[in-house]
Amino acid sequence: MPEHVSVYQLLGMTFLVLVTVAWGFGLALMLRHGRGEAALWRAAHTRPTLAHQRQTGPPRESVELTPAEEDAFEGLVRRLSADR
């Protein structure tokens, strides 16, 4: 033992080293144990990758057209089909 180091300093350093080793060992055990629990939790709580899909489409919407609007729509369809 060096002359300039007191017994209390040596005991303190020994205690700190032992506490650090025990902390590291405990941390390694917790991480190893937690890894298995985390894998089980992830397997039980997975989210579906796609949202729930409807089996049928949305309800149809319809609008009643006036005779003038129907004539204008027919003219538009004729003009667009003639351009092709």
PAROVO-532951 format. One record per residue: chain; x, y, z of N, C-alpha, C in turn; residue in three letters; residue number from 1. Coordinates in steps of 0.1 Angstrom, whole numbers, plus 5000, padded with zeros to 4 digits. Atoms other than C-alpha are relative to their C-alpha. Last residue first. Layout:
N
<chain = A n_u = X n_v = Y n_w = Z ca_u = X ca_v = Y ca_w = Z c_u = X c_v = Y c_w = Z resn = ALA resi = NUM>
...
REM end
This chain:
84
<chain = A n_u = 4991 n_v = 5011 n_w = 5000 ca_u = 4387 ca_v = 5112 ca_w = 4205 c_u = 5001 c_v = 4994 c_w = 4987 resn = ARG resi = 84>
<chain = A n_u = 4986 n_v = 4996 n_w = 5000 ca_u = 4374 ca_v = 5147 ca_w = 4202 c_u = 5009 c_v = 4988 c_w = 4999 resn = ASP resi = 83>
<chain = A n_u = 4996 n_v = 4997 n_w = 5014 ca_u = 4339 ca_v = 5134 ca_w = 4192 c_u = 5014 c_v = 5004 c_w = 4999 resn = ALA resi = 82>
<chain = A n_u = 4999 n_v = 5013 n_w = 5007 ca_u = 4335 ca_v = 5116 ca_w = 4226 c_u = 5004 c_v = 5003 c_w = 4985 resn = SER resi = 81>
<chain = A n_u = 4988 n_v = 5007 n_w = 4996 ca_u = 4342 ca_v = 5149 ca_w = 4244 c_u = 5003 c_v = 4987 c_w = 4993 resn = LEU resi = 80>
<chain = A n_u = 4989 n_v = 4992 n_w = 5004 ca_u = 4317 ca_v = 5169 ca_w = 4224 c_u = 5013 c_v = 4992 c_w = 5004 resn = ARG resi = 79>
<chain = A n_u = 4999 n_v = 5001 n_w = 5014 ca_u = 4290 ca_v = 5142 ca_w = 4227 c_u = 5013 c_v = 5007 c_w = 4995 resn = ARG resi = 78>
<chain = A n_u = 4995 n_v = 5014 n_w = 5003 ca_u = 4296 ca_v = 5139 ca_w = 4265 c_u = 5002 c_v = 4999 c_w = 4985 resn = VAL resi = 77>
<chain = A n_u = 4986 n_v = 5002 n_w = 4995 ca_u = 4294 ca_v = 5177 ca_w = 4269 c_u = 5005 c_v = 4987 c_w = 4996 resn = LEU resi = 76>
<chain = A n_u = 4992 n_v = 4993 n_w = 5010 ca_u = 4262 ca_v = 5179 ca_w = 4248 c_u = 5015 c_v = 4999 c_w = 5003 resn = GLY resi = 75>
<chain = A n_u = 5000 n_v = 5008 n_w = 5013 ca_u = 4246 ca_v = 5152 ca_w = 4269 c_u = 5009 c_v = 5007 c_w = 4990 resn = GLU resi = 74>
<chain = A n_u = 4991 n_v = 5011 n_w = 4998 ca_u = 4256 ca_v = 5171 ca_w = 4301 c_u = 5001 c_v = 4991 c_w = 4987 resn = PHE resi = 73>
<chain = A n_u = 4986 n_v = 4995 n_w = 5000 ca_u = 4241 ca_v = 5203 ca_w = 4288 c_u = 5010 c_v = 4989 c_w = 5002 resn = ALA resi = 72>
<chain = A n_u = 4996 n_v = 4996 n_w = 5014 ca_u = 4209 ca_v = 5185 ca_w = 4279 c_u = 5014 c_v = 5005 c_w = 4999 resn = ASP resi = 71>
<chain = A n_u = 4999 n_v = 5013 n_w = 5007 ca_u = 4207 ca_v = 5169 ca_w = 4314 c_u = 5004 c_v = 5003 c_w = 4985 resn = GLU resi = 70>
<chain = A n_u = 4987 n_v = 5006 n_w = 4996 ca_u = 4214 ca_v = 5203 ca_w = 4330 c_u = 5002 c_v = 4987 c_w = 4993 resn = GLU resi = 69>
<chain = A n_u = 4990 n_v = 4991 n_w = 5006 ca_u = 4185 ca_v = 5219 ca_w = 4311 c_u = 5014 c_v = 4994 c_w = 5003 resn = ALA resi = 68>
<chain = A n_u = 4999 n_v = 5004 n_w = 5015 ca_u = 4162 ca_v = 5189 ca_w = 4320 c_u = 5011 c_v = 5009 c_w = 4993 resn = PRO resi = 67>
<chain = A n_u = 5012 n_v = 4994 n_w = 5007 ca_u = 4170 ca_v = 5195 ca_w = 4357 c_u = 5002 c_v = 4996 c_w = 4985 resn = THR resi = 66>
<chain = A n_u = 4996 n_v = 4989 n_w = 5009 ca_u = 4194 ca_v = 5171 ca_w = 4373 c_u = 4987 c_v = 5005 c_w = 4994 resn = LEU resi = 65>
<chain = A n_u = 5010 n_v = 4999 n_w = 5011 ca_u = 4186 ca_v = 5150 ca_w = 4404 c_u = 5004 c_v = 5012 c_w = 4991 resn = GLU resi = 64>
<chain = A n_u = 5005 n_v = 4987 n_w = 5000 ca_u = 4218 ca_v = 5143 ca_w = 4423 c_u = 4990 c_v = 5001 c_w = 4989 resn = VAL resi = 63>
<chain = A n_u = 5006 n_v = 4996 n_w = 5012 ca_u = 4230 ca_v = 5109 ca_w = 4433 c_u = 4994 c_v = 5014 c_w = 5001 resn = SER resi = 62>
<chain = A n_u = 5007 n_v = 4988 n_w = 4999 ca_u = 4254 ca_v = 5095 ca_w = 4458 c_u = 4994 c_v = 5004 c_w = 4987 resn = GLU resi = 61>
<chain = A n_u = 5000 n_v = 4992 n_w = 5012 ca_u = 4263 ca_v = 5059 ca_w = 4460 c_u = 4993 c_v = 5013 c_w = 5003 resn = ARG resi = 60>
<chain = A n_u = 5014 n_v = 4999 n_w = 5006 ca_u = 4271 ca_v = 5044 ca_w = 4494 c_u = 5001 c_v = 5010 c_w = 4988 resn = PRO resi = 59>
<chain = A n_u = 5009 n_v = 4990 n_w = 4993 ca_u = 4308 ca_v = 5037 ca_w = 4499 c_u = 4987 c_v = 5001 c_w = 4993 resn = PRO resi = 58>
<chain = A n_u = 4996 n_v = 4986 n_w = 5002 ca_u = 4322 ca_v = 5005 ca_w = 4486 c_u = 4991 c_v = 5009 c_w = 5007 resn = GLY resi = 57>
<chain = A n_u = 5008 n_v = 4993 n_w = 5010 ca_u = 4317 ca_v = 4971 ca_w = 4501 c_u = 5005 c_v = 5014 c_w = 4998 resn = THR resi = 56>
<chain = A n_u = 5004 n_v = 5010 n_w = 5010 ca_u = 4340 ca_v = 4947 ca_w = 4520 c_u = 4992 c_v = 5006 c_w = 4989 resn = GLN resi = 55>
<chain = A n_u = 5015 n_v = 5002 n_w = 5001 ca_u = 4357 ca_v = 4976 ca_w = 4538 c_u = 4997 c_v = 4989 c_w = 4989 resn = ARG resi = 54>
<chain = A n_u = 5006 n_v = 4998 n_w = 5014 ca_u = 4394 ca_v = 4972 ca_w = 4544 c_u = 4985 c_v = 4997 c_w = 5001 resn = GLN resi = 53>
<chain = A n_u = 5011 n_v = 5008 n_w = 5003 ca_u = 4409 ca_v = 4976 ca_w = 4579 c_u = 4993 c_v = 5003 c_w = 4987 resn = HIS resi = 52>
<chain = A n_u = 5012 n_v = 4996 n_w = 4993 ca_u = 4441 ca_v = 4995 ca_w = 4577 c_u = 4989 c_v = 4990 c_w = 4996 resn = ALA resi = 51>
<chain = A n_u = 5010 n_v = 4993 n_w = 5008 ca_u = 4471 ca_v = 4977 ca_w = 4564 c_u = 4988 c_v = 5003 c_w = 5008 resn = LEU resi = 50>
<chain = A n_u = 4993 n_v = 4991 n_w = 5010 ca_u = 4503 ca_v = 4968 ca_w = 4583 c_u = 4990 c_v = 5008 c_w = 4991 resn = THR resi = 49>
<chain = A n_u = 5001 n_v = 5005 n_w = 5014 ca_u = 4483 ca_v = 4954 ca_w = 4612 c_u = 5007 c_v = 5010 c_w = 4991 resn = PRO resi = 48>
<chain = A n_u = 5011 n_v = 4993 n_w = 5007 ca_u = 4497 ca_v = 4965 ca_w = 4646 c_u = 4999 c_v = 4994 c_w = 4986 resn = ARG resi = 47>
<chain = A n_u = 4997 n_v = 4995 n_w = 5014 ca_u = 4518 ca_v = 4941 ca_w = 4666 c_u = 4988 c_v = 5007 c_w = 4995 resn = THR resi = 46>
<chain = A n_u = 5006 n_v = 4987 n_w = 5002 ca_u = 4511 ca_v = 4940 ca_w = 4704 c_u = 5003 c_v = 5005 c_w = 4986 resn = HIS resi = 45>
<chain = A n_u = 5014 n_v = 5000 n_w = 4995 ca_u = 4516 ca_v = 4903 ca_w = 4713 c_u = 4993 c_v = 5013 c_w = 4996 resn = ALA resi = 44>
<chain = A n_u = 5007 n_v = 5010 n_w = 5007 ca_u = 4548 ca_v = 4898 ca_w = 4692 c_u = 4985 c_v = 5001 c_w = 5004 resn = ALA resi = 43>
<chain = A n_u = 5001 n_v = 4996 n_w = 5014 ca_u = 4562 ca_v = 4931 ca_w = 4704 c_u = 4991 c_v = 4990 c_w = 4993 resn = ARG resi = 42>
<chain = A n_u = 5009 n_v = 4989 n_w = 5000 ca_u = 4555 ca_v = 4921 ca_w = 4741 c_u = 4998 c_v = 5005 c_w = 4985 resn = TRP resi = 41>
<chain = A n_u = 5013 n_v = 5005 n_w = 4998 ca_u = 4572 ca_v = 4888 ca_w = 4736 c_u = 4989 c_v = 5011 c_w = 5000 resn = LEU resi = 40>
<chain = A n_u = 5004 n_v = 5007 n_w = 5012 ca_u = 4602 ca_v = 4904 ca_w = 4720 c_u = 4986 c_v = 4994 c_w = 5002 resn = ALA resi = 39>
<chain = A n_u = 5003 n_v = 4990 n_w = 5011 ca_u = 4604 ca_v = 4930 ca_w = 4748 c_u = 4995 c_v = 4992 c_w = 4987 resn = ALA resi = 38>
<chain = A n_u = 5013 n_v = 4995 n_w = 4997 ca_u = 4602 ca_v = 4902 ca_w = 4775 c_u = 4996 c_v = 5010 c_w = 4989 resn = GLU resi = 37>
<chain = A n_u = 5010 n_v = 5010 n_w = 5002 ca_u = 4631 ca_v = 4884 ca_w = 4759 c_u = 4986 c_v = 5005 c_w = 5002 resn = GLY resi = 36>
<chain = A n_u = 5000 n_v = 5003 n_w = 5015 ca_u = 4652 ca_v = 4915 ca_w = 4756 c_u = 4989 c_v = 4990 c_w = 4997 resn = ARG resi = 35>
<chain = A n_u = 5009 n_v = 4991 n_w = 5006 ca_u = 4643 ca_v = 4925 ca_w = 4792 c_u = 4999 c_v = 4998 c_w = 4985 resn = GLY resi = 34>
<chain = A n_u = 5014 n_v = 5004 n_w = 4996 ca_u = 4660 ca_v = 4895 ca_w = 4807 c_u = 4990 c_v = 5008 c_w = 4993 resn = HIS resi = 33>
<chain = A n_u = 5002 n_v = 5013 n_w = 5006 ca_u = 4693 ca_v = 4902 ca_w = 4788 c_u = 4986 c_v = 4995 c_w = 5003 resn = ARG resi = 32>
<chain = A n_u = 5001 n_v = 4999 n_w = 5014 ca_u = 4691 ca_v = 4938 ca_w = 4796 c_u = 4997 c_v = 4987 c_w = 4993 resn = LEU resi = 31>
<chain = A n_u = 5012 n_v = 4994 n_w = 5003 ca_u = 4684 ca_v = 4932 ca_w = 4833 c_u = 4998 c_v = 5001 c_w = 4984 resn = MET resi = 30>
<chain = A n_u = 5011 n_v = 5009 n_w = 4998 ca_u = 4712 ca_v = 4907 ca_w = 4835 c_u = 4986 c_v = 5006 c_w = 4997 resn = LEU resi = 29>
<chain = A n_u = 4999 n_v = 5011 n_w = 5010 ca_u = 4737 ca_v = 4930 ca_w = 4819 c_u = 4989 c_v = 4990 c_w = 5002 resn = ALA resi = 28>
<chain = A n_u = 5005 n_v = 4994 n_w = 5013 ca_u = 4726 ca_v = 4959 ca_w = 4841 c_u = 5000 c_v = 4990 c_w = 4989 resn = LEU resi = 27>
<chain = A n_u = 5015 n_v = 4999 n_w = 4999 ca_u = 4730 ca_v = 4937 ca_w = 4872 c_u = 4994 c_v = 5006 c_w = 4988 resn = GLY resi = 26>
<chain = A n_u = 5006 n_v = 5013 n_w = 5000 ca_u = 4765 ca_v = 4928 ca_w = 4862 c_u = 4985 c_v = 5000 c_w = 5000 resn = PHE resi = 25>
<chain = A n_u = 4998 n_v = 5006 n_w = 5014 ca_u = 4775 ca_v = 4963 ca_w = 4854 c_u = 4994 c_v = 4987 c_w = 4999 resn = GLY resi = 24>
<chain = A n_u = 5009 n_v = 4993 n_w = 5008 ca_u = 4761 ca_v = 4975 ca_w = 4888 c_u = 5000 c_v = 4995 c_w = 4985 resn = TRP resi = 23>
<chain = A n_u = 5014 n_v = 5005 n_w = 4997 ca_u = 4779 ca_v = 4948 ca_w = 4906 c_u = 4990 c_v = 5007 c_w = 4992 resn = ALA resi = 22>
<chain = A n_u = 5001 n_v = 5013 n_w = 5006 ca_u = 4812 ca_v = 4958 ca_w = 4889 c_u = 4986 c_v = 4994 c_w = 5002 resn = VAL resi = 21>
<chain = A n_u = 5001 n_v = 4999 n_w = 5015 ca_u = 4806 ca_v = 4994 ca_w = 4897 c_u = 4999 c_v = 4987 c_w = 4993 resn = THR resi = 20>
<chain = A n_u = 5014 n_v = 4995 n_w = 5004 ca_u = 4797 ca_v = 4987 ca_w = 4933 c_u = 4999 c_v = 5001 c_w = 4985 resn = VAL resi = 19>
<chain = A n_u = 5009 n_v = 5011 n_w = 4998 ca_u = 4829 ca_v = 4966 ca_w = 4937 c_u = 4986 c_v = 5004 c_w = 4996 resn = LEU resi = 18>
<chain = A n_u = 4997 n_v = 5010 n_w = 5010 ca_u = 4851 ca_v = 4993 ca_w = 4922 c_u = 4990 c_v = 4989 c_w = 5001 resn = VAL resi = 17>
<chain = A n_u = 5005 n_v = 4995 n_w = 5013 ca_u = 4835 ca_v = 5020 ca_w = 4944 c_u = 5002 c_v = 4990 c_w = 4988 resn = LEU resi = 16>
<chain = A n_u = 5015 n_v = 5000 n_w = 5000 ca_u = 4840 ca_v = 4999 ca_w = 4975 c_u = 4994 c_v = 5005 c_w = 4987 resn = PHE resi = 15>
<chain = A n_u = 5003 n_v = 5014 n_w = 5001 ca_u = 4877 ca_v = 4993 ca_w = 4967 c_u = 4984 c_v = 4998 c_w = 4999 resn = THR resi = 14>
<chain = A n_u = 4998 n_v = 5004 n_w = 5014 ca_u = 4881 ca_v = 5030 ca_w = 4961 c_u = 4996 c_v = 4986 c_w = 4997 resn = MET resi = 13>
<chain = A n_u = 5010 n_v = 4993 n_w = 5008 ca_u = 4865 ca_v = 5038 ca_w = 4994 c_u = 5002 c_v = 4996 c_w = 4985 resn = GLY resi = 12>
<chain = A n_u = 5013 n_v = 5007 n_w = 4999 ca_u = 4886 ca_v = 5012 ca_w = 5012 c_u = 4989 c_v = 5006 c_w = 4992 resn = LEU resi = 11>
<chain = A n_u = 4999 n_v = 5013 n_w = 5006 ca_u = 4918 ca_v = 5026 ca_w = 4998 c_u = 4987 c_v = 4992 c_w = 5001 resn = LEU resi = 10>
<chain = A n_u = 5000 n_v = 4998 n_w = 5014 ca_u = 4908 ca_v = 5061 ca_w = 5006 c_u = 5001 c_v = 4987 c_w = 4993 resn = GLN resi = 9>
<chain = A n_u = 5014 n_v = 4996 n_w = 5004 ca_u = 4898 ca_v = 5051 ca_w = 5041 c_u = 5000 c_v = 5002 c_w = 4985 resn = TYR resi = 8>
<chain = A n_u = 5007 n_v = 5012 n_w = 5000 ca_u = 4932 ca_v = 5033 ca_w = 5046 c_u = 4985 c_v = 5003 c_w = 4995 resn = VAL resi = 7>
<chain = A n_u = 5005 n_v = 5005 n_w = 4987 ca_u = 4950 ca_v = 5064 ca_w = 5037 c_u = 4992 c_v = 4988 c_w = 4998 resn = SER resi = 6>
<chain = A n_u = 5014 n_v = 5004 n_w = 5001 ca_u = 4971 ca_v = 5068 ca_w = 5005 c_u = 4995 c_v = 4995 c_w = 5014 resn = VAL resi = 5>
<chain = A n_u = 5008 n_v = 4988 n_w = 5000 ca_u = 5004 ca_v = 5087 ca_w = 5008 c_u = 4985 c_v = 4998 c_w = 4999 resn = HIS resi = 4>
<chain = A n_u = 4999 n_v = 4992 n_w = 4987 ca_u = 5024 ca_v = 5057 ca_w = 5020 c_u = 4990 c_v = 5012 c_w = 5000 resn = GLU resi = 3>
<chain = A n_u = 4992 n_v = 4988 n_w = 5000 ca_u = 5014 ca_v = 5034 ca_w = 4991 c_u = 4999 c_v = 5008 c_w = 5013 resn = PRO resi = 2>
<chain = A n_u = 5008 n_v = 4988 n_w = 5000 ca_u = 5000 ca_v = 5000 ca_w = 5000 c_u = 5009 c_v = 5012 c_w = 5000 resn = MET resi = 1>
REM end
